[in-house]
């Protein structure tokens, strides 16, 4: 008689997709909006539709003792409570490693609750599903407006406890250390031109200082770029820019229109979010409008 052996794989329940240090988009299970640092003041924490922009990505760094810091990838500000009172809005503030910036990710099955060192949980006030609502802290109640799901962003992680791939000598284990975010926003020696465009030597890509959009000739925001702020449309794009491979949004920009002729004429398409790979777009932009 044969014996049939059935192997049942072990099931590991991650905290709503959270798997330790790395970069994440953090989505409300209630509203399906993501945790967003408002670009207008780079401090206010709101919920907003996912646009895959850097202000909607949070880097989890081991703080020791099962806690984590969550630093925004736009400027390195850390997610923090302001005080111990219920319904006080969260902030994204300069990183200092204080208990206000330390969070536990507690498993609720298919989601997680983020609990601060003071015992308050990240909470959507009144269960709102609207864009722009300020996220606050409140007594943990395990209701759906306190449940979050984590989606790891490509290229995330790659560092363990204490010292990260961004940190230099002198880092303190469990405290996050000195990060590349703790310097000035613009690279040393780089200043935006009159259109707000500059080259970031550290990230090896062109960026925009202000609210607007950059078009890149290559995928993943690489190669020659054309950048414009809201209100500074381009009626004629340089003929040297003979195709686009990706597009990146900065600040409060919501959309870009691409025309295949000068002076906003001809066929047009509208792009409303960052795109790392535009190989399917076969046109050559000759004029652009930013909103």
N, C-alpha and C positions, 0 to 999 in steps of 0.2 A: 504494500500500500504506500502510495506517495503522500508525503506531507507537503502541503502548500504553504509556503511562507509568504506572508504579506508584510511588506515593510511600509510603515506609516511614517512619513517625514515629520520631524518635529516642527511645530508651528511657533514662530516667534512673533509675539504681538508688539510691534513698534508703537511708540506713542504718536498715533495719528500720522505716521510717516516720518517722524523724527528719529534720526539714527546717530545722534552725536554731532561733533564739530563738523561744520560745513556751511554752505550757503543755501538758503531756503526762501521760497515764497510761502507766506503764512496766510491761509485762507479760512474765513469764517464758515463753519458748517451751517450756520443759519442763513446768512445773506449771500454767501458765495463771493463776497468781496474779499480783497486781500489787504493785509496790513501795509499801509502806505505812509511814508514821511512826506508831508506836503512840501513840494519844491519851492513854493513861494516864500516860506520863512525857514525851511530846512530845520524845523523843530516840532511842528504840530503833527500828531499821529492821528490819521484818519483811516477810514475804509474806502476802497475805491475798486472799480472794475480792474481786473488784471490787464496791464499793458506791457508786462515783461520789461519794465524800465528799472534802472539801478536803484531808484528810491523805493522800490517795492521788494527789494531783495535784502535779507537780513543774514548776517554771518554769525553763526553760533560759535562762541569761543568758551572753552572749558574754564569755569571760574573756581573749580575745586568743590569737594563736598557734594557733588551731584547737581550743582548749580551751573548756569550758563549766562554769559553776556550775549546780547543780540545787537550787533553793530550794523548800521545801515551802510550798504556798499556805495552809496552816493558820496558820503562825506565822513563815514566812520562814527557818526554820532550813535550813542548807545540808547536803547530802549529803557525808559526809567519811569518810576512813579515820582510824583511831586511831594506827596505827603501820605499820611495814613487814613485820610478821610475818604469815605465812599463817594463815588461819582466824580472824583477829581480826574481831569483829563491826563492821559499819559503824555510824555514828551520824549523827543530824541535829543539828547544833550551830549556835550563833549564827554568823551570817555574818561572816567576817573577810578573805575573799579570799586565804587562804593556799593553798599547793600542795596541802595535804590535801583541799581542796574543789574542785580542778580535775580535770575529766574529759575524755577524748577519746572520741568516739563512733565506733567503728571498724566498718566495713561487713563483714558476713559473708554478704551476699546478701539473704535475706528477713528478716534479723535484724541485731542489732548487739551488739558487746561494749563495755562501758563500762570504760575503762582509766584509772586514776588517774595523777596526775603521778609517782607512785612506781613505776609499772609494773604494779601489781596490778589485777586485774579484779574486778568485782562478781560474786559467786559464791553459789549456793545450796548449803549444805553437804550432802554425801552425796546430792545430787540429790533431796532431800525434796520431796514435793508437799503437805505438811501446812500448814494455816493456822498462823500465829504463829511460824514458824521464823525465827530471826534470820539476816539476810543478812550475809555476811562478804566479805572481800577475799582473793584467792588469786592465785598465779601464773597468767598467762593460758595456757589450754590449748585454747581454742576448742571445748570440749565444750558440749553443749546446756544444761548447768546454768549457763553463763555467757552465754547468748544471750537477748537482750531485744528486744521489739517495742514501738514507740512509737505511741500513738494521740493525736492532737492534740485537745485539749479546746476546745469552742466558746468563742469570745472570746479565744483564745490570741494571744500574740505582740503585734505592733504596735510593736515597738521594734527598733532596730538595735544595733550594737556600742556598749558603754559605757553611754550614757545610755538609760534605759528610761522608759516612761510612769509609773513609780513614783518616779523619781529627781528630786531637786531640784538646785539649783545646787551646784557644787563637786564633781560626780561626776568620777571618774577613768576615762578611757577604758580599756576592757578589764578593769576591776576591779569592775564592778557598781555602784559608787557607794553613796550612802546611800538606802536603800529605805524604803518605808512600813512594812516589817516590823520595822525597827530601833527602833521606838518601843514603848511599853507596849502590851500586847495589847488592853486596853480603851481606847476613845477617851477623849481628855482631857475631863473634865467629866462622863463617863458612868459610872455605877456600877450594878451589877446590883441588881434589887429582891430581895425575900426569896425569890422563886422562881428567882432566877438570871437573869432576863430583863433585857436592856438593849437600847437602840437605838444602833447603830453609825452615827454621823453620816458617817463616811468612806465606808462601803459602802452607806449608806442602806437599812438593813434591820435587823430585830430579830434578836438572837442570844441564845444561852444560855451562861452561864458554868457549866460542869460537864457532867455526863453526862445527856443527855436529848434531847428532840425539840421542834422548833417547827413548828406548823401555821400556814400563811399563807393569807389570804383570796384573794390573787391569785397568778398564776403567777410563776415565777422569784424566789421568796422575797420577795415584795413585799406591801405592804398590812398591814392589821391582823393581829396574830399572837397565838397562844396557845402558851405554852411550858411544859414540865414536865420535871423531872428524874426519873431512875429512882427509884422508890419514892415519888414524890409524884404519884400518879395524880389525875385530876380526875373526881370523881363527877358534876359538873355543869359544863358549859361555858357561858359567857355566851350568852344568847339573841341578843346583838348579832352574834355570830360565826355568820353564816348560810350558810356554805359554805366549802370549802377549794379553793385553787388549786395549792398546792405544800406539800411537807414536807421538812424538813431535819434531819439527825442531827448530834449533837454528842457528843464523847467516846466512851464505850464503849457507848452505846445501840445495841441490835440490832434492835428492832422496836417498833411502836406499834399498838395496837388501837383502832379507832374504833367506838363504839356509837351507834346512832341514838336511844337513850333514856337518861334519867338513870340513875345507879347501875349502870352496866355491864350494862344490859339491852337487849333488842331485837336487831335485826340488827347484825352486826359484820363488819368487814374488818380484815385485818392487813397492814401495810406494813413491809417489811424493808429498804428502801433509800431514799435520797433521790429525790424526784420533783419535777421542775421544773414539770410540767404535769399536773394531775389533773382535766382537764375531763371525763374519762369517769366520774369519781366524782360521782354525783348526790345523795348523801346529805348530811345536815347533822349533824356530830358533836355529840352531847349529853354524852358522857362518854368519857374516854380512859384507856388504861393504857400505861405505858412499860416496856420490858424492856431 
